[in-house]
Amino acid sequence: MPSPPAPPAPPARSVAVVTDSTASLPPELAAERGITVVPLQVVIGADAYDEGSDEATPEAVATALRDFRPVSTSRPAPAVLREVYEQLAAEGADEIVSVHLSGDMSGTYESAQVASRDASVPVVCVDSRQVGVATGYAALAAAQAVAAGATAEEAGAAATHRASLCESYFYVDTLEYLRRGGRIGAAAALLGGALAVKPLLTIDGGIVSSLERVRTSSKALARLEELAVAAAGDDQVDLCVAHLASPDRAAQLAESLGARLADQLDGREVWCAEVGAVLGAHVGPGMIAVCVAPRLMVDVD
């Protein structure tokens, strides 16, 4: 007798990827990779704006901070995230992976968890334990995994893994803005004598931690370069230089790193951009950051 026909393969599940605006993904890149970006809010004076709107730009935040106007930020409410999840489900998503900045730095991850409980499709929430573009690289890893056929759980694992590999270093002209926002973490020990030094900081265990102190901004930038080169080692990496109201210094650092890490970049450009309004509200004008993100085996151009 002929063998019975094999049962039909189950239909492929559609997995949607969500992140938040602090991931610093350019809109065109997020759209290309199918990533939905949920904005956090910036509060300038008495007015609240979605990050990315015309009123909540990095320039507006830098100006407000220089003018000593009150600036704060807020997470998206669970209801906002749930509405996003339901819209994606209505568009055909069977599962969702939602990748967000460190839960110790923002309540966004908690909002995602609350929203996921009532969602009509399974939602895998990922606390990247990172901030800024390191979270963006994690979201891109999730999207990459989904494109290769991963489930939401597998995509979430890819995001968590890449986030864990990222190294972020940054320099701020003053710790005052981090102090005001309560995001200073283990770097608080620097506050006592910080006026005469330029602090170098990192993200360690999901919080801002002190790394080193140098005397001048030029020495800080030189040290950021050395830290990034050391973090890259011989690995293939993606590299981002970010800033707030300091484009010339950021471009100089990006150019130098691009030359020194040409082999590790293998033709990829150093991503150089201004941070969004939410992160800018906490670091202040003059901030320079560098993120080194080793590439995963599933990465494709």
C-alpha positions as CSV (number, residue, x, y, z in Angstrom):
1,M,0.0,0.0,0.0
2,P,1.2,3.5,-0.7
3,S,2.1,5.5,2.4
4,P,-0.6,8.0,3.5
5,P,0.2,11.5,2.5
6,A,2.0,13.6,5.0
7,P,-0.2,16.0,7.0
8,P,0.0,19.5,5.7
9,A,2.6,21.7,7.5
10,P,1.0,24.2,9.9
11,P,0.8,27.7,8.5
12,A,3.7,30.0,9.5
13,R,2.9,32.2,12.4
14,S,3.1,35.9,12.0
15,V,5.3,37.6,14.7
16,A,5.3,41.3,15.2
17,V,8.1,43.3,16.8
18,V,7.5,46.3,19.0
19,T,10.0,48.6,20.7
20,D,9.9,52.1,22.2
21,S,11.2,55.4,21.0
22,T,14.3,55.4,23.3
23,A,15.7,52.7,21.0
24,S,16.6,55.5,18.7
25,L,15.8,53.6,15.5
26,P,15.5,55.9,12.4
27,P,11.8,55.7,11.3
28,E,12.8,54.4,7.8
29,L,14.9,51.6,9.3
30,A,12.1,50.6,11.7
31,A,9.6,50.6,8.8
32,E,12.0,48.5,6.7
33,R,12.5,45.9,9.4
34,G,8.8,45.9,10.3
35,I,9.3,47.2,13.8
36,T,6.5,49.2,15.5
37,V,7.8,52.0,17.7
38,V,5.8,53.3,20.7
39,P,6.7,56.8,21.9
40,L,7.5,57.8,25.4
41,Q,6.5,61.3,26.4
42,V,8.5,64.4,27.1
43,V,7.1,67.0,29.5
44,I,8.4,70.5,29.0
45,G,7.0,72.9,31.5
46,A,3.3,72.0,31.9
47,D,3.0,70.4,28.4
48,A,3.4,66.7,27.5
49,Y,4.4,65.6,24.0
50,D,5.0,62.3,22.3
51,E,8.7,61.8,21.5
52,G,9.3,62.4,17.9
53,S,6.6,65.0,17.5
54,D,7.5,68.5,16.3
55,E,7.3,69.8,19.9
56,A,9.5,67.1,21.4
57,T,12.7,67.3,19.5
58,P,16.3,67.0,20.8
59,E,16.7,70.7,20.0
60,A,13.6,71.7,22.0
61,V,14.8,69.7,25.0
62,A,18.4,71.0,24.9
63,T,17.0,74.6,24.7
64,A,14.6,74.0,27.6
65,L,17.4,72.6,29.8
66,R,19.8,75.5,29.0
67,D,16.9,77.9,29.9
68,F,16.4,76.0,33.2
69,R,12.8,75.1,32.2
70,P,11.5,72.0,33.9
71,V,11.9,68.9,31.7
72,S,10.7,65.4,32.6
73,T,9.7,62.2,30.8
74,S,7.0,59.6,31.2
75,R,6.4,56.0,30.0
76,P,3.6,54.9,27.8
77,A,0.6,53.8,29.7
78,P,-0.3,50.1,29.6
79,A,-3.5,51.0,27.7
80,V,-1.4,52.6,25.0
81,L,0.7,49.5,24.5
82,R,-2.3,47.2,24.7
83,E,-3.9,49.3,21.9
84,V,-0.7,48.8,19.8
85,Y,-0.8,45.0,20.5
86,E,-4.5,44.8,19.5
87,Q,-3.9,46.7,16.3
88,L,-1.0,44.4,15.3
89,A,-3.2,41.4,16.1
90,A,-6.0,42.9,13.9
91,E,-3.4,43.2,11.1
92,G,-2.6,39.5,11.4
93,A,0.0,39.1,14.1
94,D,-0.3,35.7,15.9
95,E,2.5,36.6,18.4
96,I,4.3,39.8,19.5
97,V,7.8,40.4,20.9
98,S,8.0,43.7,22.7
99,V,11.6,45.0,23.4
100,H,12.2,47.9,25.8
101,L,14.8,49.9,27.7
102,S,16.0,48.8,31.1
103,G,13.2,48.3,33.6
104,D,15.4,49.9,36.2
105,M,15.5,53.1,34.2
106,S,11.9,53.4,33.1
107,G,8.5,51.9,33.7
108,T,8.0,51.1,30.0
109,Y,8.8,47.4,30.4
110,E,6.4,47.2,33.3
111,S,3.7,48.8,31.1
112,A,4.4,46.3,28.4
113,Q,4.0,43.4,30.9
114,V,0.7,44.8,32.2
115,A,-0.6,45.3,28.7
116,S,0.5,41.8,27.6
117,R,-1.8,40.2,30.2
118,D,-5.0,41.3,28.5
119,A,-3.7,41.1,24.9
120,S,-5.6,38.8,22.5
121,V,-2.4,37.2,21.2
122,P,0.7,36.1,23.2
123,V,3.2,38.9,23.9
124,V,6.8,38.2,24.9
125,C,8.2,41.2,26.8
126,V,11.9,41.8,26.8
127,D,13.8,44.0,29.3
128,S,16.9,44.8,27.3
129,R,18.7,46.0,30.5
130,Q,20.1,48.7,28.1
131,V,19.2,52.2,27.0
132,G,19.4,54.0,23.7
133,V,20.7,52.4,20.6
134,A,21.7,49.2,22.5
135,T,17.9,48.6,22.9
136,G,17.6,49.4,19.2
137,Y,20.1,46.8,18.3
138,A,18.2,44.3,20.5
139,A,15.0,45.1,18.6
140,L,16.7,44.7,15.3
141,A,18.0,41.3,16.4
142,A,14.4,40.3,17.2
143,A,13.3,41.4,13.8
144,Q,16.2,39.6,12.2
145,A,15.2,36.4,14.0
146,V,11.5,36.8,12.9
147,A,12.6,37.3,9.3
148,A,14.5,34.0,9.6
149,G,11.3,32.2,10.9
150,A,11.7,32.5,14.6
151,T,8.8,32.4,17.1
152,A,8.2,35.2,19.5
153,E,10.0,33.4,22.2
154,E,13.0,32.7,20.0
155,A,13.1,36.3,18.8
156,G,12.9,37.5,22.4
157,A,15.9,35.3,23.2
158,A,17.8,36.8,20.3
159,A,17.0,40.3,21.5
160,T,18.1,39.5,25.0
161,H,21.3,37.9,23.8
162,R,22.4,40.8,21.6
163,A,21.5,43.3,24.3
164,S,23.8,41.4,26.7
165,L,26.7,41.7,24.3
166,C,26.4,45.5,23.8
167,E,28.8,47.8,25.5
168,S,27.7,51.5,26.0
169,Y,30.0,54.3,27.2
170,F,29.1,57.9,27.5
171,Y,30.4,61.2,28.6
172,V,28.3,64.0,30.1
173,D,29.3,67.6,30.8
174,T,27.5,67.4,34.1
175,L,25.7,64.8,36.2
176,E,23.1,67.3,37.2
177,Y,20.5,66.2,34.6
178,L,20.8,62.5,35.6
179,R,20.5,63.5,39.2
180,R,17.3,65.5,38.6
181,G,15.7,62.5,36.8
182,G,16.8,60.0,39.4
183,R,18.6,57.9,36.7
184,I,22.1,58.2,38.2
185,G,22.3,54.7,39.9
186,A,25.7,53.7,41.0
187,A,27.2,56.9,39.5
188,A,25.9,58.8,42.5
189,A,29.3,58.4,44.2
190,L,30.7,60.9,41.7
191,L,28.4,63.7,42.7
192,G,30.5,64.9,45.6
193,G,33.5,66.1,43.6
194,A,32.1,66.0,40.1
195,L,32.4,69.7,39.4
196,A,36.1,69.5,38.6
197,V,35.9,66.3,36.5
198,K,34.3,65.0,33.4
199,P,32.6,61.7,34.2
200,L,32.7,58.7,32.0
201,L,29.7,56.4,32.6
202,T,28.4,53.0,31.4
203,I,25.3,50.9,31.7
204,D,25.9,48.0,34.1
205,G,23.2,45.7,35.2
206,G,20.6,47.9,33.7
207,I,21.6,51.1,35.5
208,V,24.0,54.0,35.0
209,S,27.3,53.4,36.7
210,S,30.4,55.3,37.0
211,L,33.4,54.2,35.0
212,E,36.2,56.7,35.1
213,R,36.9,60.4,35.7
214,V,39.0,62.6,33.4
215,R,39.9,66.3,33.6
216,T,38.9,67.6,30.2
217,S,36.4,66.9,27.5
218,S,39.1,66.2,25.0
219,K,40.5,63.5,27.2
220,A,37.0,62.1,27.7
221,L,36.5,61.7,24.0
222,A,39.9,60.1,23.5
223,R,39.1,57.7,26.3
224,L,35.7,56.9,24.8
225,E,37.5,56.0,21.6
226,E,39.9,53.6,23.4
227,L,37.1,52.0,25.3
228,A,35.1,51.3,22.1
229,V,38.2,49.9,20.3
230,A,38.8,47.6,23.2
231,A,35.2,46.5,23.4
232,A,35.1,45.6,19.7
233,G,38.3,43.5,19.9
234,D,38.5,41.4,16.7
235,D,34.8,40.8,16.4
236,Q,32.5,42.0,13.7
237,V,30.5,44.8,15.2
238,D,27.9,47.5,14.6
239,L,28.9,50.8,16.1
240,C,26.9,53.9,17.0
241,V,28.0,57.3,18.2
242,A,25.2,59.4,19.7
243,H,25.2,63.0,21.0
244,L,23.0,65.8,22.3
245,A,23.7,69.2,20.8
246,S,27.3,68.2,20.0
247,P,27.4,67.2,16.4
248,D,30.9,68.2,15.6
249,R,32.5,66.2,18.4
250,A,30.3,63.2,17.6
251,A,31.2,63.3,13.9
252,Q,34.9,63.5,14.8
253,L,34.7,60.4,17.1
254,A,32.7,58.5,14.5
255,E,35.2,59.2,11.8
256,S,38.1,58.1,14.0
257,L,36.4,54.9,15.1
258,G,35.4,54.1,11.5
259,A,39.1,54.3,10.5
260,R,40.4,52.3,13.5
261,L,37.7,49.6,13.3
262,A,37.5,49.3,9.5
263,D,38.1,45.5,9.6
264,Q,35.5,44.9,12.3
265,L,32.9,47.0,10.5
266,D,33.6,45.3,7.1
267,G,32.2,48.2,5.1
268,R,29.4,49.1,7.4
269,E,29.2,52.8,8.4
270,V,29.4,54.1,11.9
271,W,25.9,55.1,12.8
272,C,26.1,58.7,14.1
273,A,23.0,60.5,15.3
274,E,21.5,62.8,17.9
275,V,19.7,61.1,20.8
276,G,16.0,61.5,21.1
277,A,14.2,64.0,23.4
278,V,13.6,61.5,26.2
279,L,17.2,60.4,26.6
280,G,18.3,64.0,26.0
281,A,16.2,65.2,28.9
282,H,18.3,63.0,31.3
283,V,21.8,63.5,29.9
284,G,21.8,67.1,29.0
285,P,23.5,69.1,26.2
286,G,27.1,68.0,25.4
287,M,26.6,64.3,26.0
288,I,28.6,62.0,23.7
289,A,28.0,58.2,23.7
290,V,29.3,55.2,21.9
291,C,27.7,51.8,21.7
292,V,29.5,48.7,20.4
293,A,27.2,45.8,19.4
294,P,28.8,42.5,18.3
295,R,26.9,41.0,15.4
296,L,25.0,37.7,15.8
297,M,25.5,34.8,13.4
298,V,22.0,35.4,12.0
299,D,22.8,39.0,11.1
300,V,22.3,39.9,7.4
301,D,22.7,43.2,5.7
